[in-house]
Amino acid sequence: MPQMPRISSREAIRALERLGFEQVRQTGSHIVMKRETPESEIGCVIPVHRELKVGTLSGILKQAQVKVEEFIESL
């Protein structure tokens, strides 16, 4: 498994948008993103920070059901 990149929340949002997610709403410093699939709707919450911690980014990718390799390619 490749190492998790150290990126900002804005870079993570752009990468998820390239993977088909769209911004639904923002509440305070958290952005909610969703993607429609044939089976269901997948959502994730991204805190707006200058740099996301590795564990936080890992949690976001688990919520979004996106593999690390796929995410890194979309950066």
C-alpha positions as CSV (number, residue, x, y, z in Angstrom):
1,M,0.0,0.0,0.0
2,P,1.4,3.4,-0.9
3,Q,2.1,6.0,1.7
4,M,-0.7,8.5,2.4
5,P,0.1,11.9,1.0
6,R,0.3,15.1,3.2
7,I,-2.2,17.4,1.4
8,S,-4.6,20.2,2.2
9,S,-8.3,19.8,2.4
10,R,-8.7,21.8,-0.8
11,E,-6.5,19.3,-2.7
12,A,-8.5,16.4,-1.2
13,I,-11.7,18.0,-2.4
14,R,-10.4,18.5,-5.9
15,A,-9.2,14.9,-6.1
16,L,-12.6,13.6,-4.9
17,E,-14.4,15.8,-7.4
18,R,-12.3,14.2,-10.1
19,L,-13.6,10.8,-8.8
20,G,-17.2,11.9,-9.2
21,F,-18.0,13.4,-5.9
22,E,-19.8,16.8,-5.6
23,Q,-20.0,19.3,-2.8
24,V,-23.5,19.1,-1.2
25,R,-23.1,21.6,1.6
26,Q,-20.8,23.2,4.1
27,T,-21.5,23.5,7.8
28,G,-18.9,25.6,9.6
29,S,-15.5,24.2,8.8
30,H,-16.7,20.9,7.4
31,I,-17.7,20.2,3.7
32,V,-20.0,17.3,2.9
33,M,-19.5,15.6,-0.5
34,K,-21.6,12.9,-2.1
35,R,-21.5,10.6,-5.1
36,E,-24.4,8.6,-6.7
37,T,-23.8,4.9,-7.5
38,P,-26.2,2.5,-9.0
39,E,-26.6,0.7,-5.6
40,S,-26.6,3.7,-3.3
41,E,-25.3,7.2,-2.4
42,I,-21.8,7.5,-0.9
43,G,-21.0,10.5,1.3
44,C,-18.0,11.8,3.2
45,V,-17.2,14.8,5.4
46,I,-14.0,16.8,5.0
47,P,-12.7,19.2,7.6
48,V,-11.3,22.4,6.1
49,H,-7.6,22.5,7.3
50,R,-4.3,23.7,5.7
51,E,-2.9,20.1,6.1
52,L,-4.9,17.0,6.8
53,K,-3.4,14.5,9.2
54,V,-2.8,11.0,7.7
55,G,-5.4,9.4,10.0
56,T,-8.0,12.0,9.0
57,L,-7.4,11.5,5.3
58,S,-7.5,7.7,5.8
59,G,-10.9,8.1,7.5
60,I,-12.2,10.3,4.7
61,L,-11.2,7.7,2.1
62,K,-12.9,4.9,4.1
63,Q,-16.1,7.0,4.2
64,A,-15.8,7.7,0.5
65,Q,-15.0,4.0,-0.3
66,V,-12.0,5.1,-2.3
67,K,-8.7,3.1,-2.4
68,V,-5.5,5.0,-1.6
69,E,-4.0,4.2,-5.1
70,E,-7.1,5.5,-6.8
71,F,-7.0,8.7,-4.7
72,I,-3.3,9.3,-5.4
73,E,-3.9,8.9,-9.1
74,S,-6.6,11.6,-9.0
75,L,-4.3,14.1,-7.3
